[in-house]
């Protein structure tokens, strides 16, 4: 069975291909925890360089973690997808050494548009942020043959 016949294998191969080229995600130490079609879980440890003037994780880093999980979820079908819009609600602060996990879940995918919700939680399961992204599929594939 080829990856095109196995949606899980295709999602994993697509994620590995994207991650190898995603220097922004790698530079922040964001790792893939799990991937399935339409679903992605990614993790990041809050580092001192990510702290703002209140000594909490800068919201931009939390957004980036959520955005990365969103990107990996919406590209998991090996069809290039980009963000058409996204928003985030911050619920609680994150601190240095916290382990943040962003769990992206597809809510809808019709035509070339998808909606994805991402919950960001700390190591204790406390919700830090809720993110919603709208994707737009392009005509190209992620894994070039």
Chimera marker file (.cmm) of the C-alpha trace (Angstrom):
<marker_set name="trace">
<marker id="1" x="0.000" y="0.000" z="0.000" r="1" g="1" b="0" radius="0.5"/>
<marker id="2" x="1.434" y="3.369" z="-1.026" r="1" g="1" b="0" radius="0.5"/>
<marker id="3" x="1.160" y="6.552" z="1.002" r="1" g="1" b="0" radius="0.5"/>
<marker id="4" x="-1.508" y="7.806" z="-1.393" r="1" g="1" b="0" radius="0.5"/>
<marker id="5" x="-3.647" y="4.759" z="-0.453" r="1" g="1" b="0" radius="0.5"/>
<marker id="6" x="-2.965" y="5.094" z="3.276" r="1" g="1" b="0" radius="0.5"/>
<marker id="7" x="-4.163" y="8.450" z="4.726" r="1" g="1" b="0" radius="0.5"/>
<marker id="8" x="-2.177" y="8.021" z="7.966" r="1" g="1" b="0" radius="0.5"/>
<marker id="9" x="1.075" y="7.245" z="6.134" r="1" g="1" b="0" radius="0.5"/>
<marker id="10" x="0.446" y="10.192" z="3.808" r="1" g="1" b="0" radius="0.5"/>
<marker id="11" x="-0.144" y="12.538" z="6.767" r="1" g="1" b="0" radius="0.5"/>
<marker id="12" x="3.096" y="11.369" z="8.419" r="1" g="1" b="0" radius="0.5"/>
<marker id="13" x="5.135" y="11.644" z="5.212" r="1" g="1" b="0" radius="0.5"/>
<marker id="14" x="3.719" y="15.118" z="4.548" r="1" g="1" b="0" radius="0.5"/>
<marker id="15" x="4.522" y="16.264" z="8.090" r="1" g="1" b="0" radius="0.5"/>
<marker id="16" x="8.083" y="14.939" z="7.861" r="1" g="1" b="0" radius="0.5"/>
<marker id="17" x="8.603" y="16.663" z="4.523" r="1" g="1" b="0" radius="0.5"/>
<marker id="18" x="7.212" y="19.976" z="5.808" r="1" g="1" b="0" radius="0.5"/>
<marker id="19" x="9.142" y="19.825" z="9.078" r="1" g="1" b="0" radius="0.5"/>
<marker id="20" x="12.444" y="19.283" z="7.261" r="1" g="1" b="0" radius="0.5"/>
<marker id="21" x="11.930" y="22.638" z="5.492" r="1" g="1" b="0" radius="0.5"/>
<marker id="22" x="10.248" y="24.545" z="8.349" r="1" g="1" b="0" radius="0.5"/>
<marker id="23" x="13.170" y="26.476" z="9.807" r="1" g="1" b="0" radius="0.5"/>
<marker id="24" x="10.948" y="28.769" z="11.913" r="1" g="1" b="0" radius="0.5"/>
<marker id="25" x="9.308" y="25.871" z="13.730" r="1" g="1" b="0" radius="0.5"/>
<marker id="26" x="12.647" y="24.120" z="14.214" r="1" g="1" b="0" radius="0.5"/>
<marker id="27" x="14.355" y="27.293" z="15.494" r="1" g="1" b="0" radius="0.5"/>
<marker id="28" x="11.821" y="27.569" z="18.331" r="1" g="1" b="0" radius="0.5"/>
<marker id="29" x="12.343" y="23.942" z="19.318" r="1" g="1" b="0" radius="0.5"/>
<marker id="30" x="8.793" y="23.008" z="18.323" r="1" g="1" b="0" radius="0.5"/>
<marker id="31" x="8.436" y="19.263" z="17.835" r="1" g="1" b="0" radius="0.5"/>
<marker id="32" x="5.740" y="17.138" z="16.232" r="1" g="1" b="0" radius="0.5"/>
<marker id="33" x="4.049" y="14.967" z="18.874" r="1" g="1" b="0" radius="0.5"/>
<marker id="34" x="1.367" y="13.350" z="16.712" r="1" g="1" b="0" radius="0.5"/>
<marker id="35" x="-0.098" y="13.697" z="13.252" r="1" g="1" b="0" radius="0.5"/>
<marker id="36" x="-3.200" y="12.262" z="11.613" r="1" g="1" b="0" radius="0.5"/>
<marker id="37" x="-5.271" y="13.446" z="8.673" r="1" g="1" b="0" radius="0.5"/>
<marker id="38" x="-6.686" y="16.807" z="9.754" r="1" g="1" b="0" radius="0.5"/>
<marker id="39" x="-5.057" y="16.610" z="13.186" r="1" g="1" b="0" radius="0.5"/>
<marker id="40" x="-1.683" y="17.692" z="14.572" r="1" g="1" b="0" radius="0.5"/>
<marker id="41" x="-0.171" y="17.936" z="18.030" r="1" g="1" b="0" radius="0.5"/>
<marker id="42" x="3.016" y="19.959" z="18.525" r="1" g="1" b="0" radius="0.5"/>
<marker id="43" x="5.034" y="20.821" z="21.605" r="1" g="1" b="0" radius="0.5"/>
<marker id="44" x="7.368" y="23.608" z="22.700" r="1" g="1" b="0" radius="0.5"/>
<marker id="45" x="9.264" y="24.351" z="25.913" r="1" g="1" b="0" radius="0.5"/>
<marker id="46" x="9.066" y="28.003" z="26.978" r="1" g="1" b="0" radius="0.5"/>
<marker id="47" x="12.620" y="29.350" z="27.041" r="1" g="1" b="0" radius="0.5"/>
<marker id="48" x="13.950" y="32.447" z="28.788" r="1" g="1" b="0" radius="0.5"/>
<marker id="49" x="14.358" y="34.220" z="25.434" r="1" g="1" b="0" radius="0.5"/>
<marker id="50" x="10.572" y="33.838" z="24.927" r="1" g="1" b="0" radius="0.5"/>
<marker id="51" x="9.643" y="35.808" z="28.054" r="1" g="1" b="0" radius="0.5"/>
<marker id="52" x="8.150" y="39.290" z="27.902" r="1" g="1" b="0" radius="0.5"/>
<marker id="53" x="8.483" y="42.135" z="30.425" r="1" g="1" b="0" radius="0.5"/>
<marker id="54" x="6.063" y="40.368" z="32.806" r="1" g="1" b="0" radius="0.5"/>
<marker id="55" x="8.260" y="37.263" z="32.776" r="1" g="1" b="0" radius="0.5"/>
<marker id="56" x="5.539" y="35.278" z="31.009" r="1" g="1" b="0" radius="0.5"/>
<marker id="57" x="5.692" y="33.740" z="27.551" r="1" g="1" b="0" radius="0.5"/>
<marker id="58" x="5.211" y="36.387" z="24.877" r="1" g="1" b="0" radius="0.5"/>
<marker id="59" x="1.909" y="35.819" z="23.088" r="1" g="1" b="0" radius="0.5"/>
<marker id="60" x="3.641" y="35.765" z="19.721" r="1" g="1" b="0" radius="0.5"/>
<marker id="61" x="5.418" y="32.541" z="20.621" r="1" g="1" b="0" radius="0.5"/>
<marker id="62" x="2.173" y="30.934" z="21.773" r="1" g="1" b="0" radius="0.5"/>
<marker id="63" x="0.557" y="32.065" z="18.526" r="1" g="1" b="0" radius="0.5"/>
<marker id="64" x="3.440" y="30.608" z="16.519" r="1" g="1" b="0" radius="0.5"/>
<marker id="65" x="3.115" y="27.234" z="18.262" r="1" g="1" b="0" radius="0.5"/>
<marker id="66" x="-0.632" y="27.163" z="17.556" r="1" g="1" b="0" radius="0.5"/>
<marker id="67" x="-0.083" y="28.344" z="13.975" r="1" g="1" b="0" radius="0.5"/>
<marker id="68" x="2.447" y="25.563" z="13.366" r="1" g="1" b="0" radius="0.5"/>
<marker id="69" x="0.015" y="22.910" z="14.627" r="1" g="1" b="0" radius="0.5"/>
<marker id="70" x="-2.668" y="24.454" z="12.391" r="1" g="1" b="0" radius="0.5"/>
<marker id="71" x="-0.320" y="24.349" z="9.390" r="1" g="1" b="0" radius="0.5"/>
<marker id="72" x="0.607" y="20.707" z="9.902" r="1" g="1" b="0" radius="0.5"/>
<marker id="73" x="-3.038" y="19.690" z="10.365" r="1" g="1" b="0" radius="0.5"/>
<marker id="74" x="-4.348" y="21.465" z="7.274" r="1" g="1" b="0" radius="0.5"/>
<marker id="75" x="-1.471" y="20.255" z="5.075" r="1" g="1" b="0" radius="0.5"/>
<marker id="76" x="-1.789" y="16.617" z="6.221" r="1" g="1" b="0" radius="0.5"/>
<marker id="77" x="-3.591" y="15.613" z="3.010" r="1" g="1" b="0" radius="0.5"/>
<marker id="78" x="-0.520" y="16.489" z="0.879" r="1" g="1" b="0" radius="0.5"/>
<marker id="79" x="-2.293" y="19.444" z="-0.685" r="1" g="1" b="0" radius="0.5"/>
<marker id="80" x="-0.573" y="22.752" z="-0.004" r="1" g="1" b="0" radius="0.5"/>
<marker id="81" x="-2.719" y="24.873" z="2.298" r="1" g="1" b="0" radius="0.5"/>
<marker id="82" x="-2.055" y="28.356" z="3.620" r="1" g="1" b="0" radius="0.5"/>
<marker id="83" x="-3.722" y="30.460" z="6.290" r="1" g="1" b="0" radius="0.5"/>
<marker id="84" x="-6.532" y="32.667" z="5.039" r="1" g="1" b="0" radius="0.5"/>
<marker id="85" x="-7.111" y="34.051" z="8.526" r="1" g="1" b="0" radius="0.5"/>
<marker id="86" x="-6.685" y="33.168" z="12.157" r="1" g="1" b="0" radius="0.5"/>
<marker id="87" x="-7.366" y="34.462" z="15.631" r="1" g="1" b="0" radius="0.5"/>
<marker id="88" x="-6.311" y="33.595" z="19.157" r="1" g="1" b="0" radius="0.5"/>
<marker id="89" x="-7.714" y="34.064" z="22.633" r="1" g="1" b="0" radius="0.5"/>
<marker id="90" x="-5.232" y="34.022" z="25.504" r="1" g="1" b="0" radius="0.5"/>
<marker id="91" x="-6.678" y="32.371" z="28.607" r="1" g="1" b="0" radius="0.5"/>
<marker id="92" x="-3.763" y="32.074" z="31.040" r="1" g="1" b="0" radius="0.5"/>
<marker id="93" x="-0.065" y="32.909" z="31.162" r="1" g="1" b="0" radius="0.5"/>
<marker id="94" x="2.717" y="30.454" z="30.404" r="1" g="1" b="0" radius="0.5"/>
<marker id="95" x="6.026" y="30.599" z="32.244" r="1" g="1" b="0" radius="0.5"/>
<marker id="96" x="9.659" y="29.702" z="31.650" r="1" g="1" b="0" radius="0.5"/>
<marker id="97" x="10.153" y="25.914" z="31.420" r="1" g="1" b="0" radius="0.5"/>
<marker id="98" x="6.440" y="25.266" z="30.814" r="1" g="1" b="0" radius="0.5"/>
<marker id="99" x="5.876" y="22.577" z="28.204" r="1" g="1" b="0" radius="0.5"/>
<marker id="100" x="3.159" y="23.831" z="25.874" r="1" g="1" b="0" radius="0.5"/>
<marker id="101" x="1.235" y="21.469" z="23.620" r="1" g="1" b="0" radius="0.5"/>
<marker id="102" x="-0.892" y="22.715" z="20.731" r="1" g="1" b="0" radius="0.5"/>
<marker id="103" x="-3.557" y="20.283" z="19.560" r="1" g="1" b="0" radius="0.5"/>
<marker id="104" x="-5.075" y="21.159" z="16.177" r="1" g="1" b="0" radius="0.5"/>
<marker id="105" x="-8.333" y="19.561" z="15.078" r="1" g="1" b="0" radius="0.5"/>
<marker id="106" x="-10.092" y="19.960" z="11.752" r="1" g="1" b="0" radius="0.5"/>
<marker id="107" x="-13.646" y="21.220" z="12.188" r="1" g="1" b="0" radius="0.5"/>
<marker id="108" x="-14.626" y="21.520" z="8.537" r="1" g="1" b="0" radius="0.5"/>
<marker id="109" x="-13.049" y="20.976" z="5.117" r="1" g="1" b="0" radius="0.5"/>
<marker id="110" x="-15.154" y="21.691" z="2.074" r="1" g="1" b="0" radius="0.5"/>
<marker id="111" x="-13.938" y="22.671" z="-1.342" r="1" g="1" b="0" radius="0.5"/>
<marker id="112" x="-10.610" y="24.407" z="-0.844" r="1" g="1" b="0" radius="0.5"/>
<marker id="113" x="-11.420" y="25.871" z="2.595" r="1" g="1" b="0" radius="0.5"/>
<marker id="114" x="-10.903" y="24.387" z="6.042" r="1" g="1" b="0" radius="0.5"/>
<marker id="115" x="-11.546" y="25.483" z="9.607" r="1" g="1" b="0" radius="0.5"/>
<marker id="116" x="-9.230" y="24.264" z="12.376" r="1" g="1" b="0" radius="0.5"/>
<marker id="117" x="-9.383" y="24.767" z="16.134" r="1" g="1" b="0" radius="0.5"/>
<marker id="118" x="-6.211" y="24.612" z="18.198" r="1" g="1" b="0" radius="0.5"/>
<marker id="119" x="-6.078" y="24.312" z="21.982" r="1" g="1" b="0" radius="0.5"/>
<marker id="120" x="-2.774" y="25.225" z="23.650" r="1" g="1" b="0" radius="0.5"/>
<marker id="121" x="-2.229" y="23.640" z="27.065" r="1" g="1" b="0" radius="0.5"/>
<marker id="122" x="0.600" y="23.522" z="29.565" r="1" g="1" b="0" radius="0.5"/>
<marker id="123" x="2.110" y="20.388" z="31.098" r="1" g="1" b="0" radius="0.5"/>
<marker id="124" x="-0.647" y="20.318" z="33.749" r="1" g="1" b="0" radius="0.5"/>
<marker id="125" x="-3.416" y="20.346" z="31.138" r="1" g="1" b="0" radius="0.5"/>
<marker id="126" x="-4.335" y="23.972" z="31.850" r="1" g="1" b="0" radius="0.5"/>
<marker id="127" x="-5.627" y="25.766" z="28.754" r="1" g="1" b="0" radius="0.5"/>
<marker id="128" x="-3.345" y="28.655" z="27.841" r="1" g="1" b="0" radius="0.5"/>
<marker id="129" x="-4.942" y="29.723" z="24.557" r="1" g="1" b="0" radius="0.5"/>
<marker id="130" x="-7.583" y="28.886" z="21.950" r="1" g="1" b="0" radius="0.5"/>
<marker id="131" x="-6.759" y="29.507" z="18.295" r="1" g="1" b="0" radius="0.5"/>
<marker id="132" x="-8.958" y="29.209" z="15.199" r="1" g="1" b="0" radius="0.5"/>
<marker id="133" x="-7.536" y="29.127" z="11.710" r="1" g="1" b="0" radius="0.5"/>
<marker id="134" x="-9.108" y="29.178" z="8.280" r="1" g="1" b="0" radius="0.5"/>
<marker id="135" x="-7.099" y="27.481" z="5.561" r="1" g="1" b="0" radius="0.5"/>
<marker id="136" x="-7.141" y="27.806" z="1.800" r="1" g="1" b="0" radius="0.5"/>
<marker id="137" x="-5.838" y="24.934" z="-0.327" r="1" g="1" b="0" radius="0.5"/>
<marker id="138" x="-3.621" y="25.721" z="-3.279" r="1" g="1" b="0" radius="0.5"/>
<marker id="139" x="-3.226" y="23.536" z="-6.358" r="1" g="1" b="0" radius="0.5"/>
<marker id="140" x="0.210" y="22.109" z="-5.512" r="1" g="1" b="0" radius="0.5"/>
<marker id="141" x="1.210" y="19.189" z="-3.325" r="1" g="1" b="0" radius="0.5"/>
<marker id="142" x="3.514" y="19.325" z="-0.297" r="1" g="1" b="0" radius="0.5"/>
<marker id="143" x="5.578" y="16.259" z="-1.213" r="1" g="1" b="0" radius="0.5"/>
<marker id="144" x="7.003" y="16.767" z="-4.677" r="1" g="1" b="0" radius="0.5"/>
<marker id="145" x="7.378" y="13.524" z="-6.597" r="1" g="1" b="0" radius="0.5"/>
<link id1="1" id2="2" r="1" g="1" b="0" radius="0.2"/>
<link id1="2" id2="3" r="1" g="1" b="0" radius="0.2"/>
<link id1="3" id2="4" r="1" g="1" b="0" radius="0.2"/>
<link id1="4" id2="5" r="1" g="1" b="0" radius="0.2"/>
<link id1="5" id2="6" r="1" g="1" b="0" radius="0.2"/>
<link id1="6" id2="7" r="1" g="1" b="0" radius="0.2"/>
<link id1="7" id2="8" r="1" g="1" b="0" radius="0.2"/>
<link id1="8" id2="9" r="1" g="1" b="0" radius="0.2"/>
<link id1="9" id2="10" r="1" g="1" b="0" radius="0.2"/>
<link id1="10" id2="11" r="1" g="1" b="0" radius="0.2"/>
<link id1="11" id2="12" r="1" g="1" b="0" radius="0.2"/>
<link id1="12" id2="13" r="1" g="1" b="0" radius="0.2"/>
<link id1="13" id2="14" r="1" g="1" b="0" radius="0.2"/>
<link id1="14" id2="15" r="1" g="1" b="0" radius="0.2"/>
<link id1="15" id2="16" r="1" g="1" b="0" radius="0.2"/>
<link id1="16" id2="17" r="1" g="1" b="0" radius="0.2"/>
<link id1="17" id2="18" r="1" g="1" b="0" radius="0.2"/>
<link id1="18" id2="19" r="1" g="1" b="0" radius="0.2"/>
<link id1="19" id2="20" r="1" g="1" b="0" radius="0.2"/>
<link id1="20" id2="21" r="1" g="1" b="0" radius="0.2"/>
<link id1="21" id2="22" r="1" g="1" b="0" radius="0.2"/>
<link id1="22" id2="23" r="1" g="1" b="0" radius="0.2"/>
<link id1="23" id2="24" r="1" g="1" b="0" radius="0.2"/>
<link id1="24" id2="25" r="1" g="1" b="0" radius="0.2"/>
<link id1="25" id2="26" r="1" g="1" b="0" radius="0.2"/>
<link id1="26" id2="27" r="1" g="1" b="0" radius="0.2"/>
<link id1="27" id2="28" r="1" g="1" b="0" radius="0.2"/>
<link id1="28" id2="29" r="1" g="1" b="0" radius="0.2"/>
<link id1="29" id2="30" r="1" g="1" b="0" radius="0.2"/>
<link id1="30" id2="31" r="1" g="1" b="0" radius="0.2"/>
<link id1="31" id2="32" r="1" g="1" b="0" radius="0.2"/>
<link id1="32" id2="33" r="1" g="1" b="0" radius="0.2"/>
<link id1="33" id2="34" r="1" g="1" b="0" radius="0.2"/>
<link id1="34" id2="35" r="1" g="1" b="0" radius="0.2"/>
<link id1="35" id2="36" r="1" g="1" b="0" radius="0.2"/>
<link id1="36" id2="37" r="1" g="1" b="0" radius="0.2"/>
<link id1="37" id2="38" r="1" g="1" b="0" radius="0.2"/>
<link id1="38" id2="39" r="1" g="1" b="0" radius="0.2"/>
<link id1="39" id2="40" r="1" g="1" b="0" radius="0.2"/>
<link id1="40" id2="41" r="1" g="1" b="0" radius="0.2"/>
<link id1="41" id2="42" r="1" g="1" b="0" radius="0.2"/>
<link id1="42" id2="43" r="1" g="1" b="0" radius="0.2"/>
<link id1="43" id2="44" r="1" g="1" b="0" radius="0.2"/>
<link id1="44" id2="45" r="1" g="1" b="0" radius="0.2"/>
<link id1="45" id2="46" r="1" g="1" b="0" radius="0.2"/>
<link id1="46" id2="47" r="1" g="1" b="0" radius="0.2"/>
<link id1="47" id2="48" r="1" g="1" b="0" radius="0.2"/>
<link id1="48" id2="49" r="1" g="1" b="0" radius="0.2"/>
<link id1="49" id2="50" r="1" g="1" b="0" radius="0.2"/>
<link id1="50" id2="51" r="1" g="1" b="0" radius="0.2"/>
<link id1="51" id2="52" r="1" g="1" b="0" radius="0.2"/>
<link id1="52" id2="53" r="1" g="1" b="0" radius="0.2"/>
<link id1="53" id2="54" r="1" g="1" b="0" radius="0.2"/>
<link id1="54" id2="55" r="1" g="1" b="0" radius="0.2"/>
<link id1="55" id2="56" r="1" g="1" b="0" radius="0.2"/>
<link id1="56" id2="57" r="1" g="1" b="0" radius="0.2"/>
<link id1="57" id2="58" r="1" g="1" b="0" radius="0.2"/>
<link id1="58" id2="59" r="1" g="1" b="0" radius="0.2"/>
<link id1="59" id2="60" r="1" g="1" b="0" radius="0.2"/>
<link id1="60" id2="61" r="1" g="1" b="0" radius="0.2"/>
<link id1="61" id2="62" r="1" g="1" b="0" radius="0.2"/>
<link id1="62" id2="63" r="1" g="1" b="0" radius="0.2"/>
<link id1="63" id2="64" r="1" g="1" b="0" radius="0.2"/>
<link id1="64" id2="65" r="1" g="1" b="0" radius="0.2"/>
<link id1="65" id2="66" r="1" g="1" b="0" radius="0.2"/>
<link id1="66" id2="67" r="1" g="1" b="0" radius="0.2"/>
<link id1="67" id2="68" r="1" g="1" b="0" radius="0.2"/>
<link id1="68" id2="69" r="1" g="1" b="0" radius="0.2"/>
<link id1="69" id2="70" r="1" g="1" b="0" radius="0.2"/>
<link id1="70" id2="71" r="1" g="1" b="0" radius="0.2"/>
<link id1="71" id2="72" r="1" g="1" b="0" radius="0.2"/>
<link id1="72" id2="73" r="1" g="1" b="0" radius="0.2"/>
<link id1="73" id2="74" r="1" g="1" b="0" radius="0.2"/>
<link id1="74" id2="75" r="1" g="1" b="0" radius="0.2"/>
<link id1="75" id2="76" r="1" g="1" b="0" radius="0.2"/>
<link id1="76" id2="77" r="1" g="1" b="0" radius="0.2"/>
<link id1="77" id2="78" r="1" g="1" b="0" radius="0.2"/>
<link id1="78" id2="79" r="1" g="1" b="0" radius="0.2"/>
<link id1="79" id2="80" r="1" g="1" b="0" radius="0.2"/>
<link id1="80" id2="81" r="1" g="1" b="0" radius="0.2"/>
<link id1="81" id2="82" r="1" g="1" b="0" radius="0.2"/>
<link id1="82" id2="83" r="1" g="1" b="0" radius="0.2"/>
<link id1="83" id2="84" r="1" g="1" b="0" radius="0.2"/>
<link id1="84" id2="85" r="1" g="1" b="0" radius="0.2"/>
<link id1="85" id2="86" r="1" g="1" b="0" radius="0.2"/>
<link id1="86" id2="87" r="1" g="1" b="0" radius="0.2"/>
<link id1="87" id2="88" r="1" g="1" b="0" radius="0.2"/>
<link id1="88" id2="89" r="1" g="1" b="0" radius="0.2"/>
<link id1="89" id2="90" r="1" g="1" b="0" radius="0.2"/>
<link id1="90" id2="91" r="1" g="1" b="0" radius="0.2"/>
<link id1="91" id2="92" r="1" g="1" b="0" radius="0.2"/>
<link id1="92" id2="93" r="1" g="1" b="0" radius="0.2"/>
<link id1="93" id2="94" r="1" g="1" b="0" radius="0.2"/>
<link id1="94" id2="95" r="1" g="1" b="0" radius="0.2"/>
<link id1="95" id2="96" r="1" g="1" b="0" radius="0.2"/>
<link id1="96" id2="97" r="1" g="1" b="0" radius="0.2"/>
<link id1="97" id2="98" r="1" g="1" b="0" radius="0.2"/>
<link id1="98" id2="99" r="1" g="1" b="0" radius="0.2"/>
<link id1="99" id2="100" r="1" g="1" b="0" radius="0.2"/>
<link id1="100" id2="101" r="1" g="1" b="0" radius="0.2"/>
<link id1="101" id2="102" r="1" g="1" b="0" radius="0.2"/>
<link id1="102" id2="103" r="1" g="1" b="0" radius="0.2"/>
<link id1="103" id2="104" r="1" g="1" b="0" radius="0.2"/>
<link id1="104" id2="105" r="1" g="1" b="0" radius="0.2"/>
<link id1="105" id2="106" r="1" g="1" b="0" radius="0.2"/>
<link id1="106" id2="107" r="1" g="1" b="0" radius="0.2"/>
<link id1="107" id2="108" r="1" g="1" b="0" radius="0.2"/>
<link id1="108" id2="109" r="1" g="1" b="0" radius="0.2"/>
<link id1="109" id2="110" r="1" g="1" b="0" radius="0.2"/>
<link id1="110" id2="111" r="1" g="1" b="0" radius="0.2"/>
<link id1="111" id2="112" r="1" g="1" b="0" radius="0.2"/>
<link id1="112" id2="113" r="1" g="1" b="0" radius="0.2"/>
<link id1="113" id2="114" r="1" g="1" b="0" radius="0.2"/>
<link id1="114" id2="115" r="1" g="1" b="0" radius="0.2"/>
<link id1="115" id2="116" r="1" g="1" b="0" radius="0.2"/>
<link id1="116" id2="117" r="1" g="1" b="0" radius="0.2"/>
<link id1="117" id2="118" r="1" g="1" b="0" radius="0.2"/>
<link id1="118" id2="119" r="1" g="1" b="0" radius="0.2"/>
<link id1="119" id2="120" r="1" g="1" b="0" radius="0.2"/>
<link id1="120" id2="121" r="1" g="1" b="0" radius="0.2"/>
<link id1="121" id2="122" r="1" g="1" b="0" radius="0.2"/>
<link id1="122" id2="123" r="1" g="1" b="0" radius="0.2"/>
<link id1="123" id2="124" r="1" g="1" b="0" radius="0.2"/>
<link id1="124" id2="125" r="1" g="1" b="0" radius="0.2"/>
<link id1="125" id2="126" r="1" g="1" b="0" radius="0.2"/>
<link id1="126" id2="127" r="1" g="1" b="0" radius="0.2"/>
<link id1="127" id2="128" r="1" g="1" b="0" radius="0.2"/>
<link id1="128" id2="129" r="1" g="1" b="0" radius="0.2"/>
<link id1="129" id2="130" r="1" g="1" b="0" radius="0.2"/>
<link id1="130" id2="131" r="1" g="1" b="0" radius="0.2"/>
<link id1="131" id2="132" r="1" g="1" b="0" radius="0.2"/>
<link id1="132" id2="133" r="1" g="1" b="0" radius="0.2"/>
<link id1="133" id2="134" r="1" g="1" b="0" radius="0.2"/>
<link id1="134" id2="135" r="1" g="1" b="0" radius="0.2"/>
<link id1="135" id2="136" r="1" g="1" b="0" radius="0.2"/>
<link id1="136" id2="137" r="1" g="1" b="0" radius="0.2"/>
<link id1="137" id2="138" r="1" g="1" b="0" radius="0.2"/>
<link id1="138" id2="139" r="1" g="1" b="0" radius="0.2"/>
<link id1="139" id2="140" r="1" g="1" b="0" radius="0.2"/>
<link id1="140" id2="141" r="1" g="1" b="0" radius="0.2"/>
<link id1="141" id2="142" r="1" g="1" b="0" radius="0.2"/>
<link id1="142" id2="143" r="1" g="1" b="0" radius="0.2"/>
<link id1="143" id2="144" r="1" g="1" b="0" radius="0.2"/>
<link id1="144" id2="145" r="1" g="1" b="0" radius="0.2"/>
</marker_set>
